[in-house]
Amino acid sequence: MLVSHSLDDRRQQFFRQLSRMRRRPTEPAIHDLRVALRRLIAALELAGAVNPGCRTAGVRRVLRKALRQCNALRDVHIGLLAMRGLSRSSPAVRTYVNSLRARERILLGRCMTYLRSMDVQEIERECAVIQQGLLAMDTERALDAAALPIAKGFLAGAFAKALRLQRAVTASDPSSIHRLRVAFKKVRYAAEILTPVLPWMTRARRKWMQSYQTAMGDVQDVEVMIAGVGRFAARQSMRNRVSVLPLQQELARQKRERVDAFMRRAGELEAFW
């Protein structure tokens, strides 16, 4: 079964990235682990839709907790990567980078503590039970015949939700773009799993999905940076305060550009299906 094979592939990819992260927790390793976590969670959600008897909630809860740990660290890395493109001669940039490095050390310690405490064998057992439930459907003709339409229905439902959110997107409310991005990821990950049985899911369509998601991610990244700089400014003592106004103005300019860039193509989702 397609869903079972996908679950197995994504489970293995997650464990490879987890092992890599435990050995050497670099920024690329954190990014790749987050992607692997999201894709495994998506496969588990689809497995639960195809076979409601599969108990996926427990393992998804463990994986989502790991994802939250990685997300906090990723937000810091977004700030650090963005600062590379700005003048290091600015006192505000230098001071802010130092604060991010200090926060990175704290969050990395917390993240690694959680990742190393994860019960890998228990996750393996949970996934094995779920896979057995999916494979058992192959032996019953009626259930096997129903699996694919259910999976396609799951994708259609995810797309319908994303389309509703796309029609509610406004440039004045960047959070509406973030809500669409979260919903669109579910569409993209489900479509990736079902690509072998979706003739219209061409390579060009897959590249478009990545580009569309990236455009929304660019908006969210600058929102994260703006919030981070705001917290940094509020924490500074009056004695050591440096002006972050130029930095905030630059981020505001980037936000306008990124929001406008996405709004120009937001309607492309209408033609996807």
C-alpha positions in Angstrom: 0.0 0.0 0.0 1.2 3.5 -0.9 0.6 5.0 2.5 2.4 2.2 4.3 5.4 2.5 2.0 5.5 6.2 2.5 5.2 5.9 6.3 8.1 3.5 6.3 10.3 5.7 4.1 9.6 8.8 6.2 10.2 6.9 9.4 13.6 5.9 8.2 14.4 9.5 7.0 13.4 10.9 10.4 15.7 8.4 12.3 18.6 9.3 9.9 18.1 13.0 10.6 17.7 12.5 14.3 20.9 10.5 14.4 22.7 13.2 12.4 21.4 15.9 14.8 22.4 14.0 17.9 26.0 13.7 16.5 26.4 17.2 15.3 23.6 19.8 15.9 24.3 22.3 13.1 21.8 24.7 11.6 21.3 22.6 8.4 20.8 19.5 10.6 18.1 21.3 12.6 16.4 22.4 9.4 16.5 18.9 7.8 15.2 17.3 11.1 12.3 19.7 11.1 11.4 18.8 7.6 11.7 15.1 8.4 9.5 15.5 11.5 6.8 17.3 9.5 6.8 14.7 6.7 6.5 11.8 9.2 3.7 13.6 11.1 1.9 14.1 7.7 2.3 10.4 6.8 0.9 9.4 10.2 -2.1 11.8 9.8 -2.8 10.2 6.4 -2.5 6.7 7.8 -5.0 7.6 10.5 -7.4 8.9 7.9 -7.1 5.7 5.7 -7.4 3.4 8.7 -9.2 5.0 11.7 -8.3 2.0 13.8 -4.6 3.1 13.7 -3.7 4.9 16.9 -1.4 7.6 15.7 -2.2 10.3 18.3 0.4 9.2 20.8 3.4 9.1 18.5 2.3 12.3 16.7 2.3 14.0 20.1 5.9 13.0 20.8 7.0 14.1 17.4 5.2 17.5 17.6 6.9 18.2 20.9 10.3 17.5 19.3 9.2 19.8 16.4 8.4 22.6 18.9 11.8 22.3 20.4 13.4 22.6 17.0 11.1 25.5 15.9 12.3 27.7 18.7 15.9 27.1 17.7 15.1 27.7 14.1 13.6 31.1 14.8 17.0 32.1 16.3 18.8 30.8 13.2 16.4 32.8 11.0 17.6 35.9 12.8 21.2 35.0 12.6 21.0 34.2 8.9 19.2 37.5 8.2 21.8 39.5 10.1 24.6 38.3 7.8 23.1 40.5 5.1 23.2 43.6 7.3 26.1 45.8 8.2 28.1 44.4 11.2 29.4 47.9 11.8 26.0 48.9 13.2 26.1 48.7 17.1 22.5 47.4 17.0 23.3 44.6 14.7 26.4 43.5 16.6 24.6 43.6 20.0 21.5 41.8 18.6 23.7 39.1 17.1 25.4 38.6 20.4 22.0 38.2 22.1 20.9 35.7 19.5 24.1 33.6 20.0 23.5 33.5 23.8 19.8 32.4 23.2 21.0 29.9 20.7 23.2 28.2 23.3 20.3 28.0 25.8 17.8 26.6 23.3 20.2 24.2 21.8 20.8 22.7 25.2 17.1 22.3 25.8 16.5 20.9 22.3 19.4 18.3 22.5 18.2 17.2 26.0 14.8 16.4 24.6 16.0 14.8 21.4 18.4 12.6 23.3 15.7 11.6 25.7 13.3 10.4 23.0 12.5 6.7 23.2 13.5 5.7 19.6 12.5 2.1 20.2 9.0 3.1 21.4 8.5 5.3 18.2 9.7 2.3 16.2 7.1 0.0 17.9 4.3 2.5 17.4 5.1 2.9 13.7 5.3 -0.8 13.3 1.9 -1.4 14.8 0.4 1.4 12.5 2.1 -0.2 9.5 0.7 -3.6 10.3 -2.8 -2.2 10.5 -2.3 -0.6 7.1 -0.9 -3.8 5.6 -3.8 -5.8 7.0 -6.2 -3.8 4.9 -4.5 -5.3 1.8 -5.9 -8.7 2.7 -9.5 -7.4 2.6 -10.7 -6.5 -0.8 -13.3 -3.9 0.2 -11.0 -2.1 2.6 -8.1 -2.2 0.1 -10.4 -0.7 -2.6 -11.6 2.1 -0.3 -8.1 3.1 0.9 -7.1 5.2 -2.2 -10.4 7.2 -2.5 -10.1 7.9 1.3 -6.5 9.1 0.8 -7.5 11.3 -2.1 -10.4 12.6 -0.1 -8.0 13.6 2.7 -6.0 15.6 0.2 -9.1 17.2 -1.3 -10.2 18.2 2.2 -6.8 19.7 3.0 -6.9 21.7 -0.3 -10.4 23.0 0.3 -9.3 24.3 3.7 -6.2 26.0 2.2 -8.4 27.5 -0.6 -10.8 29.0 2.0 -7.8 30.5 3.9 -6.2 31.8 0.7 -9.4 33.7 -0.1 -9.2 35.3 3.3 -5.6 36.5 2.9 -5.0 40.2 3.2 -1.8 42.3 2.9 -2.8 44.1 6.1 -2.9 40.9 8.1 0.3 38.9 7.6 -1.0 36.3 10.1 -3.5 35.3 7.4 -0.6 34.4 5.2 0.9 32.3 8.0 -2.4 30.4 8.5 -2.5 29.6 4.8 1.1 28.4 4.9 0.3 26.0 7.8 -2.7 24.6 5.8 -0.8 24.5 2.5 1.9 22.4 4.1 -0.6 19.7 4.8 -1.7 19.8 1.1 1.9 19.6 -0.1 2.9 16.7 2.1 -0.2 14.7 1.3 0.3 15.4 -2.4 3.9 14.2 -2.2 2.8 10.9 -0.7 0.1 10.4 -3.4 2.2 11.5 -6.3 2.4 8.0 -7.9 -1.4 7.9 -8.2 -1.9 11.6 -9.2 -1.1 11.9 -12.9 -1.4 15.7 -12.7 1.2 15.9 -9.9 4.0 16.7 -12.3 7.5 17.8 -11.5 6.5 21.3 -12.4 3.6 21.2 -10.0 5.9 20.0 -7.2 8.3 22.8 -7.9 5.5 25.3 -7.9 4.3 24.0 -4.5 7.8 24.5 -3.0 8.0 28.0 -4.5 4.6 29.0 -3.2 5.3 27.7 0.3 8.7 29.5 0.3 7.1 32.8 -0.6 4.8 32.5 2.4 7.8 31.4 4.5 9.7 34.5 3.6 6.9 36.6 5.1 6.8 34.5 8.3 10.6 34.7 8.6 10.6 38.5 8.6 7.7 38.5 11.1 9.8 36.3 13.4 12.7 38.7 13.0 10.6 41.8 13.8 9.2 40.2 16.9 12.7 39.1 18.0 14.2 42.6 17.6 11.2 44.1 19.5 11.8 41.7 22.4 15.5 42.5 22.3 14.9 46.3 22.4 12.5 45.9 25.4 15.0 43.8 27.4 17.8 46.3 27.2 18.6 48.5 30.2 18.6 52.2 29.7 22.3 52.4 30.3 23.2 49.9 27.6 20.4 50.7 25.2 21.5 51.0 21.6 19.1 52.3 18.9 17.5 49.5 16.9 15.4 51.9 14.9 17.4 51.5 11.7 17.2 47.7 12.0 13.5 47.9 12.6 13.0 50.2 9.6 15.0 47.8 7.4 12.9 44.8 8.6 9.7 46.8 8.0 10.9 47.5 4.4 11.6 43.8 3.9 8.2 42.9 5.3 6.4 45.2 2.8 8.4 43.7 -0.1 7.7 40.1 0.9 4.0 40.6 1.6 3.6 42.4 -1.7 5.5 39.7 -3.5 3.3 37.0 -2.1 0.0 38.9 -2.7 0.9 39.2 -6.4 0.8 35.4 -6.6 -1.6 34.4 -3.9 -4.3 33.6 -6.4 -2.2 31.0 -8.1 -3.6 28.4 -5.7 -7.0 28.6 -7.4 -5.5 26.9 -10.5 -3.6 24.2 -8.6 -6.4 21.6 -8.4 
